[in-house]
Amino acid sequence: MEGYLGSYATLGLLLLAGVLFLAAAFGANRLLRPARPANPPGKTEAYECGLDPVGGDWAQAQIRYYVYAYLFVIFAVEAVFLFPWAVIYADPGFGIAAVVEMGIFVGVLALGILYAWRRRVLRWT
């Protein structure tokens, strides 16, 4: 297949083959699976290190743990942006504007961590 539409035809055939393969896999799964899967008595019970489960299956988690996790993810991801800046900093053409921009970036990070610290979000207990 050559020409302008040849590459689109190749893509279309490849997509069609993928969809047909997926449909065949799902069809084979439906035909070959057991009609009623066997569930032994203990299969659906919770497993806690070989011990019998204690209590119910619902537990309430406090929101501060989620906030702590979000803060960690935010600051960890933003800290990743410091590495390319540190690599470029060695370049002789690195201007004062880049230093000011990174200072603003680090300042915003510092304000965020200061805000979280002042609101006592970072206290684990």
Rosetta silent file (secondary structure, phi, psi, omega in degrees, C-alpha in Angstrom):
SEQUENCE: MEGYLGSYATLGLLLLAGVLFLAAAFGANRLLRPARPANPPGKTEAYECGLDPVGGDWAQAQIRYYVYAYLFVIFAVEAVFLFPWAVIYADPGFGIAAVVEMGIFVGVLALGILYAWRRRVLRWT
SCORE:     score description
SCORE:     0.000 S_00000001
   1 L     0.000  117.185 -179.127    0.000    0.000    0.000 S_00000001
   2 L  -124.308  170.102  178.882    1.549    3.184   -1.204 S_00000001
   3 L    96.984 -175.649 -175.320    0.441    6.738   -1.548 S_00000001
   4 L   -66.515  -43.588 -177.032   -1.223    9.185    0.774 S_00000001
   5 L   -86.643   -6.883 -178.890   -4.036    6.914    1.926 S_00000001
   6 H   -63.224  -41.589 -179.827   -1.871    3.804    2.066 S_00000001
   7 H   -68.239  -34.433  176.201   -0.553    4.551    5.546 S_00000001
   8 H   -68.562  -36.150  177.505   -4.109    5.176    6.791 S_00000001
   9 H   -66.075  -40.313  177.239   -5.237    1.884    5.273 S_00000001
  10 H   -62.335  -43.799  177.955   -2.386    0.088    7.046 S_00000001
  11 H   -63.358  -42.385  178.523   -3.378    1.723   10.313 S_00000001
  12 H   -62.936  -42.262  178.143   -7.026    0.809    9.768 S_00000001
  13 H   -65.191  -39.104  178.617   -6.159   -2.818    9.041 S_00000001
  14 H   -65.888  -42.532  176.550   -3.967   -2.979   12.123 S_00000001
  15 H   -64.488  -41.006  177.678   -6.740   -1.539   14.299 S_00000001
  16 H   -63.054  -41.697  177.956   -9.260   -3.956   12.787 S_00000001
  17 H   -63.420  -39.883  177.982   -6.946   -6.896   13.473 S_00000001
  18 H   -64.167  -43.136  179.124   -6.549   -5.728   17.082 S_00000001
  19 H   -65.687  -41.705  178.354  -10.313   -5.419   17.586 S_00000001
  20 H   -64.630  -39.733  177.735  -10.895   -8.853   16.031 S_00000001
  21 H   -64.097  -42.029  178.456   -8.221  -10.400   18.240 S_00000001
  22 H   -63.930  -43.888  178.954   -9.796   -8.818   21.316 S_00000001
  23 H   -64.364  -39.122  178.347  -13.272  -10.030   20.315 S_00000001
  24 H   -65.991  -39.022  179.470  -11.918  -13.553   19.709 S_00000001
  25 H   -65.947  -43.586  178.136  -10.216  -13.589   23.116 S_00000001
  26 H   -67.132  -38.061  177.639  -13.396  -12.489   24.906 S_00000001
  27 H   -65.140  -42.564  177.971  -15.468  -14.988   22.934 S_00000001
  28 H   -64.539  -37.026  177.675  -13.082  -17.834   23.768 S_00000001
  29 H   -63.401  -42.917 -179.445  -13.214  -16.821   27.416 S_00000001
  30 H   -66.611  -37.060 -178.245  -17.015  -16.933   27.427 S_00000001
  31 H   -76.475  -34.860 -171.879  -17.086  -20.342   25.728 S_00000001
  32 H   -95.356  -11.073 -178.092  -14.350  -22.036   27.753 S_00000001
  33 L   -74.485  157.047  175.713  -15.082  -20.783   31.270 S_00000001
  34 L   -68.245  148.083 -177.288  -16.982  -22.923   33.769 S_00000001
  35 L   -67.448  -41.788  179.082  -20.708  -22.233   33.880 S_00000001
  36 L  -133.794  101.119 -177.276  -20.802  -21.854   37.654 S_00000001
  37 L   -60.822  141.148 -179.971  -17.365  -21.328   39.250 S_00000001
  38 L   -77.133  131.907  175.824  -16.835  -23.351   42.416 S_00000001
  39 L  -118.679  100.357  175.809  -16.521  -21.294   45.601 S_00000001
  40 L   -61.896  158.982 -174.329  -15.148  -23.284   48.504 S_00000001
  41 L   -56.735  -37.464 -175.693  -16.433  -22.114   51.908 S_00000001
  42 L   -92.817    2.026 -173.749  -13.275  -20.246   52.912 S_00000001
  43 L   -69.044  -34.346 -175.850  -12.484  -18.681   49.564 S_00000001
  44 L   -92.773    2.377  179.119  -14.387  -15.445   50.071 S_00000001
  45 L   -81.504  154.424  177.040  -13.190  -14.802   53.638 S_00000001
  46 L   -70.738  148.700 -179.440  -10.580  -12.192   54.463 S_00000001
  47 L  -117.068  120.115  179.649   -7.066  -13.465   55.062 S_00000001
  48 E  -124.633   82.834  174.401   -4.989  -11.885   57.827 S_00000001
  49 L    54.944   36.321  177.497   -1.633  -13.641   58.088 S_00000001
  50 L    84.245   -2.064  179.627   -3.132  -17.045   58.743 S_00000001
  51 E  -100.546  157.274  175.793   -5.309  -15.825   61.613 S_00000001
  52 L   -68.337  139.685  179.742   -9.067  -15.641   61.713 S_00000001
  53 L   -63.705  144.158 -179.353  -10.334  -12.154   60.856 S_00000001
  54 L  -116.826  131.461  176.736  -11.352  -10.016   63.817 S_00000001
  55 L    81.632 -171.874 -178.503  -14.098   -7.403   63.635 S_00000001
  56 L   -82.161 -179.991 -178.855  -15.935   -6.070   60.627 S_00000001
  57 L   -99.553    9.616 -179.116  -14.639   -5.336   57.186 S_00000001
  58 L  -116.897  130.413  178.835  -15.193   -1.570   57.351 S_00000001
  59 L  -135.724  140.506 -179.130  -12.684    0.798   58.907 S_00000001
  60 L   -94.652  132.508  176.141  -12.688    4.572   59.007 S_00000001
  61 L  -109.412  141.225 -178.423   -9.510    6.434   58.098 S_00000001
  62 L   -78.933  149.897 -175.257   -8.932    9.989   59.197 S_00000001
  63 H   -67.566  -24.639 -176.223   -8.558   12.686   56.557 S_00000001
  64 H   -64.967  -27.435  177.530   -5.237   13.916   57.914 S_00000001
  65 H   -68.930  -37.131  176.766   -3.490   10.823   56.576 S_00000001
  66 H   -68.624  -40.654  178.678   -4.752   11.609   53.073 S_00000001
  67 H   -62.980  -42.352  178.357   -3.698   15.247   53.396 S_00000001
  68 H   -61.583  -41.702  178.977   -0.251   14.145   54.533 S_00000001
  69 H   -66.282  -41.853  177.795    0.019   11.810   51.535 S_00000001
  70 H   -62.738  -42.981  178.494   -1.117   14.539   49.126 S_00000001
  71 H   -62.126  -41.597  178.538    1.420   16.970   50.532 S_00000001
  72 H   -61.470  -46.151 -178.862    4.169   14.392   50.161 S_00000001
  73 H   -63.312  -44.088 -179.034    3.238   13.672   46.544 S_00000001
  74 H   -60.746  -49.595 -177.118    2.990   17.365   45.675 S_00000001
  75 H   -72.619  -29.424  176.323    6.366   18.263   47.162 S_00000001
  76 H   -69.138  -41.585  179.395    8.053   15.136   45.818 S_00000001
  77 H   -68.121  -41.327  179.908    6.831   15.854   42.281 S_00000001
  78 H   -69.069  -29.386  177.206    7.797   19.521   42.516 S_00000001
  79 H   -67.515  -25.522  178.017   11.216   18.571   43.835 S_00000001
  80 H   -64.373  -28.842  179.316   11.757   16.618   40.610 S_00000001
  81 L   -70.009  -14.831  178.645   11.667   19.945   38.750 S_00000001
  82 H   -74.774  -27.777 -175.779   14.815   21.022   40.607 S_00000001
  83 H   -66.829  -46.664  176.537   17.002   18.400   38.930 S_00000001
  84 H   -61.944  -35.865  178.383   16.826   19.743   35.342 S_00000001
  85 H   -63.969  -40.373  179.542   17.481   23.230   36.695 S_00000001
  86 H   -65.940  -33.450  178.479   20.541   21.979   38.560 S_00000001
  87 H   -70.844  -41.000 -178.610   21.865   20.365   35.365 S_00000001
  88 H   -73.738  -23.930 -177.336   21.374   23.529   33.310 S_00000001
  89 H   -59.520  -28.286 -179.755   22.891   25.690   36.057 S_00000001
  90 L   -73.402  -14.537 -179.509   26.375   24.480   35.063 S_00000001
  91 L   -69.835  132.803 -179.061   25.894   25.993   31.573 S_00000001
  92 L   -64.407  -23.411 -178.874   27.867   29.261   31.152 S_00000001
  93 L   -84.109    8.807 -178.211   24.917   30.866   29.321 S_00000001
  94 L   -70.913  119.251 -173.878   22.713   30.480   32.383 S_00000001
  95 L   -94.463  175.015 -179.659   21.296   33.912   33.080 S_00000001
  96 H   -70.253  -25.664  179.796   20.112   35.753   36.138 S_00000001
  97 H   -63.656  -38.421  179.057   16.497   35.398   34.968 S_00000001
  98 H   -67.901  -36.014  177.986   16.651   31.629   35.464 S_00000001
  99 H   -66.270  -41.008  178.460   18.044   32.101   38.969 S_00000001
 100 H   -65.195  -43.442  178.534   15.192   34.498   39.793 S_00000001
 101 H   -60.773  -43.093  179.560   12.606   32.082   38.358 S_00000001
 102 H   -70.265  -32.981  174.887   13.964   29.207   40.418 S_00000001
 103 H   -62.312  -41.414  176.749   14.058   31.424   43.486 S_00000001
 104 H   -63.990  -43.019  179.689   10.366   32.190   42.973 S_00000001
 105 H   -60.630  -48.326  179.824    9.641   28.478   42.503 S_00000001
 106 H   -66.861  -34.101  177.033   11.485   27.500   45.683 S_00000001
 107 H   -63.916  -42.348  177.081    9.821   30.409   47.494 S_00000001
 108 H   -63.752  -40.623  175.520    6.359   29.160   46.542 S_00000001
 109 H   -61.140  -42.734 -179.900    7.352   25.687   47.762 S_00000001
 110 H   -65.073  -39.627  177.122    8.591   27.191   51.014 S_00000001
 111 H   -63.490  -39.980  178.412    5.341   29.120   51.464 S_00000001
 112 H   -63.989  -44.309 -179.748    3.341   25.928   50.911 S_00000001
 113 H   -70.794  -34.200  176.244    5.333   23.940   53.449 S_00000001
 114 H   -65.522  -41.972  177.334    5.192   26.858   55.912 S_00000001
 115 H   -61.247  -45.608  179.351    1.414   27.058   55.504 S_00000001
 116 H   -64.838  -36.942  179.823    1.055   23.312   56.105 S_00000001
 117 H   -69.017  -42.021 -179.814    3.338   23.522   59.116 S_00000001
 118 H   -68.356  -30.858  178.055    1.450   26.484   60.624 S_00000001
 119 L   -83.063    1.642  178.890   -1.900   24.725   60.121 S_00000001
 120 L    61.367   31.915  177.571   -0.410   21.715   61.954 S_00000001
 121 L   -74.437  -29.615 -174.412   -1.108   19.446   59.001 S_00000001
 122 L   -84.093    1.816  175.816    2.305   17.828   59.250 S_00000001
 123 L   -80.796  122.724 -174.825    1.734   16.565   62.791 S_00000001
 124 L   -75.446  -33.832 -178.022    1.217   12.815   62.586 S_00000001
 125 L  -102.697    0.000    0.000   -0.532   12.424   65.952 S_00000001
